[in-house]
Amino acid sequence: MNDTPTYGFDTLQIHAGARPDPATGARQVPIYQTTAYVFRDAEHAAALFNLQEVGYIYSRLTNPTVAALQERLATLEGGVGAVCCSSGHAAQIMALFPLMGPGTNVVASTRLYGGSITQLSQTIKRFGWSAKFVDFDDPAAVEAAIDDDTRAIFCETIANPGGVITDLDAIAAVANKAGLPLIVDNTTATPYLCRPIEHGATLVVHSMTKYLTGNGTVTGGVVIDSGNFDWSASGKFPSLSEPEPAYHGLKFHETFGPLAFTFHGIAIGLRDLGMTLNPQAAHYTLMGVETLSLRMQRHVENANSVAKWLEGHPHVAGVTYAGLEGSPYKEIESRICPKGAGALFTVQLKGGYDACVKFVDSLQIFSHVANLGDTRSLVIHSASTTHRQLTTEQQEAAGANPDVVRISIGIEDPDDLIRDLDQALNTAHG
Ligand SMILES: *Cc1c(COP(=O)(O)O)cnc(C)c1O
């Protein structure tokens, strides 16, 4: 099937990137569990290594099962290409890698996933990169943080875990004015709820570990390229615009045009950093993506019912779900995520830290895990777990105060979820 954009999302999530296997006719994408691929002859091998012909060399770089997933996700996000990698965090490094060099910085939101804050505030310093964190509710603050060494702007669509929706249109306008690429982590929205490229994003990253795979079985990540950014305009991205010494002087932008970033990601990023997705994991994610829209509809429906119910509970001090009528993000939601605000939010309990710990321990259907975006409902007390390494100020900025619990609503029967939450709230306050 040709992946023409005239097909709807529900059709593309099943068919994009998948063709009957040319060798066997197998209808489902086979798991190509192979490390290497036989060259037709020496000339074919040379053409592949020169990137003059697209094909398979070695599975650290490319693999047919992974390629099917890359094409499917690029199609669903409205991009021109995608590079899958071994985790969401790998995808973040792979997104920044072609853009950054020693002494450069990324302007990032204070409300990122806890692990992303640690990665950007600490670990990337070892590469000579740095991050400046600002409040992305204030586009003027983002603009003010940009300097001559800034190479990218980084935020999440629905910020995890505080129920915050980023005004991607406003942030893209700032990025555009500064001539910088906007990288959006779309993990918690998925392309079903939001397509950041339509709001001006240059690159979209995902932890496929979450909703894309959907069953809590895989760690994986992906970077999707819009193909819209002019890497040669400013001279700030020499790895893409100038002769690249790591690939015998190839000029990626001149050679591959809108696919420059994708080719760079595979030919240099995966080749030298090696954060490759394995074909088995790609298979599980392909299976998950086939039902993405159905699951996301149910996730959102359940999250709306549960958040509304929780808001009225006597032991609850507050619920930060952007889908609630009183949310300050309601207007942004209608523009950025009109199909719903996702299924992740925090609940503030009147009993503080102790009530939160008791509440989490008393839940029966909800699993206490460091994960989100599963078919199962999940819960975590961020301040004592995922956000533990952060300072109190960073915890507060991320919406992970000690008296809040993060909830990831699954696709179970909503009445069962509400009953479970009710008994745990009453036990926590007993
Ligand atoms: C989980 C997550 C990540 C990290 O992804 P991994 O697959 O765990 O490496 C990044 N961003 C967001 C929003 C996440 O939820």
Ligand as a Chemical Component Dictionary entry (heavy atoms), coordinates in Angstrom:
data_LIG
# 
_chem_comp.id                   LIG 
_chem_comp.type                 NON-POLYMER 
_chem_comp.pdbx_formal_charge   0 
_chem_comp.three_letter_code    LIG 
# 
loop_
_chem_comp_atom.comp_id 
_chem_comp_atom.atom_id 
_chem_comp_atom.alt_atom_id 
_chem_comp_atom.type_symbol 
_chem_comp_atom.charge 
_chem_comp_atom.model_Cartn_x 
_chem_comp_atom.model_Cartn_y 
_chem_comp_atom.model_Cartn_z 
_chem_comp_atom.pdbx_ordinal 
LIG C1 C1 C 0 9.504  7.653  29.843 1  
LIG C2 C2 C 0 9.729  8.969  29.235 2  
LIG C3 C3 C 0 10.973 9.317  28.684 3  
LIG C4 C4 C 0 12.155 8.366  28.711 4  
LIG O1 O1 O 0 11.898 7.249  27.927 5  
LIG P1 P1 P 0 12.555 5.802  28.192 6  
LIG O2 O2 O 0 11.969 4.960  27.133 7  
LIG O3 O3 O 0 12.190 5.395  29.574 8  
LIG O4 O4 O 0 14.037 6.024  28.037 9  
LIG C5 C5 C 0 11.103 10.561 28.113 10 
LIG N1 N1 N 0 10.090 11.435 28.085 11 
LIG C6 C6 C 0 8.877  11.141 28.603 12 
LIG C7 C7 C 0 7.783  12.136 28.530 13 
LIG C8 C8 C 0 8.664  9.901  29.192 14 
LIG O5 O5 O 0 7.461  9.620  29.712 15 
# 
loop_
_chem_comp_bond.comp_id 
_chem_comp_bond.atom_id_1 
_chem_comp_bond.atom_id_2 
_chem_comp_bond.value_order 
_chem_comp_bond.pdbx_ordinal 
LIG C1 C2 SING 1  
LIG C2 C3 SING 2  
LIG C2 C8 DOUB 3  
LIG C3 C4 SING 4  
LIG C3 C5 DOUB 5  
LIG C4 O1 SING 6  
LIG O1 P1 SING 7  
LIG P1 O2 DOUB 8  
LIG P1 O3 SING 9  
LIG P1 O4 SING 10 
LIG C5 N1 SING 11 
LIG N1 C6 DOUB 12 
LIG C6 C7 SING 13 
LIG C6 C8 SING 14 
LIG C8 O5 SING 15 
# 
